[in-house]
Structures are given as structure tokens and as C-alpha cells.
Amino acid sequence: RRSFTEWMANQSFEVQASRICMTATEEFWGTVRADNFQRNDAAFYSTLARISEETLAELRGIPLETEADRDPMDIFVPGAERLIELDRQQAEAAAAGDHKRLNELGSPPPTPCPGGW
């Protein structure tokens, strides 16, 4: 009997990426709920940055066998990297109690896979 990991490794890029993003999103919101983080808490943004960074590393680990696989990653990665940096900046502003800076940084949807699968 094959394990889930073996089965997943044989799936398409899209299926693998979707599963990674779904799992990361569940992990993030599970942590937020369990630790009772609020949207303007530094821990909220630092947790989002950490999980997003881990998710991006996992996505980068998927073999890209075709141009159709590479294209979405070429589009996704720069945006994800910008949002991870934004999450870090929001964590710093929240830790400093700088609500003005938090408002200036904006409020993109909190997800480890922005615009992703």
C-alpha cells in the first residue's frame, strides 16, 4: 500500500501546490485560533510570515517538469516574497505599537498562498 506522500509525489504540479497551500492555510488559521491572535498582533503577522516562508520552500521543492508548471511559479514567487516581507514589516510595526505604520502597510488577505492554488 502506498503512503500519502508517495501518492502525492505522483500527482500533477497543480494538485501538489493546491494541497501544500490548503494545508498551510489550515495550519495558519489553526494557530491563530488556538493562540487567540488578533489581526493587529505582532504574533499574527510573524506567524503568517513564518508559515508563508515554509510554504514557499515546499512549493519550490515540487519538480517543475513542464513550461506549464514553471509559468505559475514564475508569477507566484515574486509576489509571495513581497508579501512575506510585508508580513515581517507588519509584525515589526505591531510589536512597536505603531498602528499608523500598520495602516500605511495595508491589509492584504492573510493567507500563506496569496493568489495561489
URNORNOR-V325214 format. One record per pair of residues at least 6 apart in sequence whose ideal C-beta (glycine too) atoms are under 6 Angstrom apart, sorted by the first residue. I is the first residue (numbers start at 1). J is the second residue. Records with the same first field share a line. If there is no record, write none. Layout:
I = J, J
This chain:
13 = 62, 69
16 = 62
17 = 59, 117
18 = 117
20 = 58, 59
21 = 113, 116, 117
24 = 51, 55, 112
25 = 111, 112
27 = 51
28 = 51, 112
31 = 47
37 = 43, 44
40 = 94
42 = 91, 94, 95
45 = 87, 90, 91, 94
46 = 91
48 = 87, 110
49 = 84, 87, 88
51 = 112
52 = 84, 112
53 = 84
55 = 112
56 = 80
64 = 70
83 = 114
89 = 105
90 = 105
93 = 101, 102
